[in-house]
Amino acid sequence: MTTALDRLNAASPDEASEELARCCGCRRWVSGMLARRPFADPEALLRAADEEWAKVQRDDVLEAFLHHPRIGDIDGLRKKFASTATWAAGEQAGAAQADESVLKRLAQGNRDYELRFGHIFIVCATGKSAQEMLDLLLARLGNEPDAELAIAAGEQAKITRLRLEKLLAG
């Protein structure tokens, strides 16, 4: 039986690149992952993902962030991120069911965050309610920019891992 990992290992570079970019939109990370194929097993894939993410620089991290919708921006998610919309919608299910006042505060918090840090708020939203994401956003607004970038990069790594697990399950 052919597994998703078998298909990823056997895919053309362009096809594999497209699949990996659905998990993380950083070109340097995708290139590093392509160079490490074939992966012996799912654990090897996940380990490689962490190792390649550890090699990226600031601009690479910011590039990965560009591939995410703003938390709570369900319409933007549908339009701009069609290739990851199903995954991102599931990840942001808590925002989709949020009270209107919480969504408005999330929208304002996102604007404040972007003004302060120059990039969107990144959080591994899976399993979090909109209120929990808002609380995290507000708490992180007080961070120093370099510390916040490191926190957001760690959240990106969590998101990438979850998406790789979804890819393997598919």
Secondary structure, 3 states (H helix, E strand, C coil): CCCHHHHHHHCCHHHHHHHHHHHCCCHHHHHHHHHCCCCCCHHHHHHHHHHHHHCCCHHHHHHHHCCCCCCCCHHHHHHHCCCCHHHHHHHCHHHHCCCHHHHHHHHHHHHHHHHHHCCCCCCCCCCCCHHHHHHHHHHHCCCCHHHHHHHHHHHHHHHHHHHHHHHHHC
